[in-house]
Every structure is written in C-alpha cells, then in structure tokens.
Amino acid sequence: MKIEKFNNITLVNADYIDYLDLKTKYDFLFLDPPFDIYKDIQLPSFNSCVAFTNWQNRGFVTNQLGEPRIEMIWHFEDGRWVSHNMPRITHENILIYGDTGNADVGNKNSLHGSKIKKGTSSIGKSKLGKRVYEPKQRKQLNSVLCYPRNVSSDLGVWSKPTNLIFNILEFVGQNNVIDPFMGSGTAAIVSLKLDLNYIGIEKDKSHFDLSCKRIENFLNQKDFFLNY
C-alpha cells in the first residue's frame, strides 16, 4: 500500500476493500468503477452517493443501493458503436442517493430576481399544485448533462470530463469525498478546485501514478480553474 498526500487530497494505491472500513458510514461515496463489477462489489454505508453506470448494469446498482433519489444522464454525442442491431450508445446513467444541496449550481442566471408562475402539469403527472419558480443567482442543473468524452486521455473512454464531475460534486455539496475507484484522478482535481477533503483509492499502480502526476501538474498551475 502506498499513500500520497497533496493539501487536502489523499491518494491510496491499494484495493479499496483493504483500505476502507465497510462498517463505517461515510459522508459521500463517489462510485465510477468498471460497470461490470457492480454485481460483486461490497460497499459501505453513506450519507450521499453518486454512482455512474450504464443501462446494462443499472439493475446491479439498484440491487445493492435501492432506487436512487435522483437519476441524471451524461450525454455525449461522440457515441459508442455496439451493434448494427442497437442504437449508438451516447449516454451513461448517474444515480444519486441521499443528501444533496440545491441544484442552483449552473451558469450565472440572467433571470435572477424575477418570479415565474409555473403550470400545474409536470412530466408524468397531469395535476400539481400552484407553483412559483424564483430564479437564483445561478441556473439549476438539467437532468441531462452534455459534455463530450475525453477519449484522447490516458484512460480513453474510462475518463470523465472535469466539468461534468465539477457539476456533480458541487451539486451534492458534501465536504468529505471517498472515491474507491479513482482512475486517473479527475474527481481529486475537482475536489482541489472546490476545497473538499478527498480520499481516492486505486489498485492499478499505473493509474495511481498517473493521478499523482496530474495533481502535481495541476498544483503547479497558476490558475486552478483552468480546464485540465
């Protein structure tokens, strides 16, 4: 086991099962493993959890964690061809459990201060009570987040766009992040930007070393909010 620390970021080169106490309840569990292992993994309890998955493995996530409080979609136009008998795959599922902050974490909202009456219907329902939408300083997130894949990165299709992870971590709003499948460290970099306490665990040494290198490079930048 190897541990590296950068400010409020701790990176661990180990299997998460050897590092985490599965009897402990953690504030925020961030899950982005290879999706086909969801059927076998053991997970600790949590106050909040984000689980990336796809339609083939969504059932394994809900078998473990139940139905999510919120489901979002990451949409990418540069989709994956699977078969001539199926549509191109242009999305992943983001299942969100437990506590979150409010969803007003998008771009600056030009409508801030005005009040807008909403109708009584909604998607899937014909009647709701009277509602008024009061725009905040920042826009609400959409349930579909559109960011291109970063297939040219060292991890190829496994990596996630920094801005996508920024949206998710800011929305959940927990200060202590546990990431048992760290990969190339994108969530670690976002945690630095948001000044969160982060523990990332990665058993693949090459991926762990890549994460350390990315964080070192990021910390050497003058502008922490430069896309990386």
C-alpha positions as CSV (number, residue, x, y, z in Angstrom):
1,M,0.0,0.0,0.0
2,K,1.3,3.4,-1.0
3,I,-0.2,6.8,0.2
4,E,0.5,10.2,-1.2
5,K,-0.9,13.5,0.2
6,F,-1.4,16.8,-1.6
7,N,-3.0,19.5,0.5
8,N,-6.5,18.1,1.4
9,I,-6.1,15.2,-1.0
10,T,-5.1,11.7,-0.1
11,L,-4.3,9.1,-2.8
12,V,-4.0,5.5,-1.9
13,N,-2.5,2.7,-4.1
14,A,-4.5,-0.3,-2.8
15,D,-7.6,-2.3,-3.3
16,Y,-10.4,-0.3,-1.6
17,I,-11.6,-3.4,0.3
18,D,-8.2,-3.4,2.1
19,Y,-8.4,0.3,3.0
20,L,-12.0,1.2,3.8
21,D,-13.8,0.1,6.8
22,L,-17.0,-1.3,5.4
23,K,-18.7,-0.9,8.8
24,T,-18.1,2.8,8.8
25,K,-20.7,5.3,7.4
26,Y,-19.0,7.8,5.1
27,D,-20.3,11.3,4.2
28,F,-20.0,10.9,0.4
29,L,-19.2,7.9,-1.7
30,F,-18.3,8.6,-5.3
31,L,-18.5,5.5,-7.5
32,D,-17.2,5.2,-11.0
33,P,-15.8,1.6,-11.3
34,P,-15.7,-0.6,-14.3
35,F,-19.5,-1.1,-14.5
36,D,-19.5,-4.9,-14.8
37,I,-18.1,-5.3,-11.2
38,Y,-21.2,-3.7,-9.6
39,K,-22.7,-7.2,-9.3
40,D,-19.9,-8.3,-7.0
41,I,-18.6,-5.3,-5.0
42,Q,-19.2,-4.7,-1.3
43,L,-19.9,-1.1,-0.3
44,P,-20.0,0.8,3.0
45,S,-23.0,2.9,4.0
46,F,-23.1,6.6,3.3
47,N,-25.0,9.9,3.7
48,S,-24.7,10.7,0.0
49,C,-23.6,8.6,-3.0
50,V,-23.1,9.1,-6.7
51,A,-22.9,6.0,-8.9
52,F,-22.0,6.2,-12.6
53,T,-23.3,3.2,-14.5
54,N,-24.9,2.2,-17.8
55,W,-28.3,0.6,-18.7
56,Q,-26.8,-2.9,-18.7
57,N,-25.6,-2.7,-15.1
58,R,-28.1,-0.2,-13.6
59,G,-30.0,-3.2,-12.0
60,F,-26.9,-4.4,-10.2
61,V,-26.5,-0.9,-8.6
62,T,-30.1,-0.7,-7.5
63,N,-30.0,-4.3,-6.2
64,Q,-27.3,-3.0,-3.8
65,L,-28.4,0.6,-3.1
66,G,-32.1,0.7,-4.0
67,E,-33.7,3.1,-6.4
68,P,-32.0,6.5,-6.5
69,R,-33.5,9.7,-5.2
70,I,-32.3,11.4,-8.4
71,E,-31.3,10.0,-11.8
72,M,-29.3,12.1,-14.2
73,I,-27.8,11.4,-17.6
74,W,-24.4,12.2,-19.0
75,H,-24.9,12.7,-22.8
76,F,-22.1,12.7,-25.2
77,E,-22.6,13.0,-29.0
78,D,-19.4,11.1,-29.8
79,G,-21.2,7.8,-29.0
80,R,-20.1,4.2,-29.0
81,W,-21.0,1.8,-31.7
82,V,-22.0,-1.5,-30.2
83,S,-24.0,-3.4,-32.9
84,H,-25.9,-2.9,-36.1
85,N,-29.0,-4.1,-34.1
86,M,-28.8,-1.4,-31.5
87,P,-28.6,2.4,-31.5
88,R,-25.3,4.1,-30.8
89,I,-24.7,4.5,-27.1
90,T,-24.5,8.2,-26.3
91,H,-25.1,8.3,-22.6
92,E,-24.3,7.0,-19.1
93,N,-26.6,7.0,-16.1
94,I,-25.7,8.9,-12.9
95,L,-27.6,7.6,-9.9
96,I,-27.7,9.9,-6.9
97,Y,-28.6,8.8,-3.4
98,G,-29.1,10.5,0.0
99,D,-28.5,14.2,0.8
100,T,-27.6,16.8,-1.8
101,G,-27.5,20.6,-1.8
102,N,-29.7,22.6,-4.0
103,A,-29.4,22.3,-7.8
104,D,-28.7,26.0,-8.4
105,V,-25.1,25.4,-9.3
106,G,-25.1,26.1,-13.1
107,N,-24.1,29.1,-15.0
108,K,-25.0,32.7,-14.0
109,N,-28.7,33.2,-14.3
110,S,-29.8,36.4,-16.1
111,L,-33.4,36.0,-14.7
112,H,-32.3,36.3,-11.1
113,G,-34.8,38.2,-9.0
114,S,-37.9,37.6,-11.2
115,K,-40.7,35.2,-10.3
116,I,-42.3,32.9,-12.8
117,K,-45.6,31.2,-12.3
118,K,-45.4,27.5,-13.4
119,G,-48.3,25.4,-14.7
120,T,-50.0,22.7,-12.8
121,S,-48.8,19.8,-15.0
122,S,-45.5,18.0,-14.9
123,I,-43.7,15.2,-16.8
124,G,-45.6,12.0,-15.8
125,K,-48.3,13.9,-13.9
126,S,-51.3,15.9,-15.1
127,K,-52.1,17.9,-11.9
128,L,-49.8,19.6,-9.3
129,G,-50.4,22.5,-7.0
130,K,-49.7,26.1,-7.8
131,R,-46.0,26.7,-8.1
132,V,-43.8,29.7,-8.5
133,Y,-40.2,29.5,-9.8
134,E,-37.9,32.1,-8.4
135,P,-34.6,32.1,-10.3
136,K,-31.5,32.1,-8.2
137,Q,-28.1,33.7,-9.0
138,R,-27.1,30.5,-10.8
139,K,-29.1,28.3,-13.1
140,Q,-30.4,24.9,-12.0
141,L,-28.7,21.9,-13.4
142,N,-30.5,20.0,-16.1
143,S,-31.2,16.3,-15.6
144,V,-29.2,15.7,-18.8
145,L,-25.6,17.0,-18.7
146,C,-24.0,17.3,-22.1
147,Y,-20.2,17.0,-22.2
148,P,-18.0,15.3,-24.9
149,R,-16.0,12.3,-23.9
150,N,-12.3,12.8,-23.5
151,V,-11.2,9.7,-25.5
152,S,-7.7,11.1,-26.1
153,S,-6.8,11.0,-22.4
154,D,-4.6,8.3,-20.9
155,L,-7.6,6.2,-19.8
156,G,-9.6,6.7,-23.0
157,V,-13.3,6.2,-22.7
158,W,-13.0,5.5,-18.9
159,S,-12.1,9.1,-18.1
160,K,-14.8,11.6,-17.2
161,P,-14.8,15.3,-18.2
162,T,-13.6,17.6,-15.5
163,N,-16.7,20.0,-15.9
164,L,-19.1,17.1,-15.5
165,I,-17.6,16.0,-12.3
166,F,-17.5,19.6,-11.1
167,N,-21.2,19.8,-11.7
168,I,-21.9,16.7,-9.7
169,L,-19.6,17.3,-6.7
170,E,-20.8,20.9,-6.3
171,F,-24.5,19.7,-6.5
172,V,-24.1,17.0,-3.9
173,G,-22.4,19.5,-1.6
174,Q,-20.6,17.2,0.8
175,N,-17.2,18.2,2.1
176,N,-15.6,14.7,2.5
177,V,-15.3,12.6,-0.6
178,I,-14.4,8.9,-0.7
179,D,-13.6,7.6,-4.2
180,P,-12.8,3.9,-4.1
181,F,-12.2,3.6,-7.9
182,M,-10.1,6.7,-8.5
183,G,-8.9,6.0,-12.1
184,S,-6.9,9.0,-13.4
185,G,-7.8,11.4,-10.5
186,T,-10.4,13.7,-12.2
187,A,-12.5,13.8,-9.0
188,A,-9.4,14.6,-7.0
189,I,-8.6,17.6,-9.2
190,V,-12.2,18.8,-8.9
191,S,-12.0,18.4,-5.1
192,L,-8.9,20.6,-5.1
193,K,-10.9,23.2,-7.0
194,L,-13.8,23.0,-4.6
195,D,-11.6,22.8,-1.5
196,L,-13.0,19.4,-0.5
197,N,-11.4,16.7,1.6
198,Y,-10.8,13.8,-0.7
199,I,-9.6,10.2,-0.4
200,G,-9.0,8.4,-3.7
201,I,-8.2,4.7,-3.8
202,E,-6.8,3.0,-6.9
203,K,-5.4,-0.5,-7.1
204,D,-3.8,-0.2,-10.5
205,K,-0.3,1.3,-10.0
206,S,-0.1,2.9,-13.4
207,H,-3.4,4.7,-12.9
208,F,-2.3,5.7,-9.4
209,D,1.0,7.2,-10.7
210,L,-0.9,9.0,-13.4
211,S,-3.3,10.5,-10.8
212,C,-0.3,11.7,-8.7
213,K,1.3,13.3,-11.8
214,R,-1.9,15.0,-12.9
215,I,-2.4,16.5,-9.4
216,E,1.2,17.7,-9.2
217,N,0.9,19.3,-12.6
218,F,-2.4,20.9,-11.6
219,L,-1.0,22.3,-8.3
220,N,1.8,23.9,-10.4
221,Q,-0.7,25.8,-12.5
222,K,-1.3,29.5,-11.5
223,D,-5.0,29.2,-12.4
224,F,-6.7,26.4,-10.5
225,F,-9.8,26.9,-12.6
226,L,-8.2,26.3,-15.9
227,N,-9.8,23.2,-17.6
228,Y,-7.5,20.3,-17.2
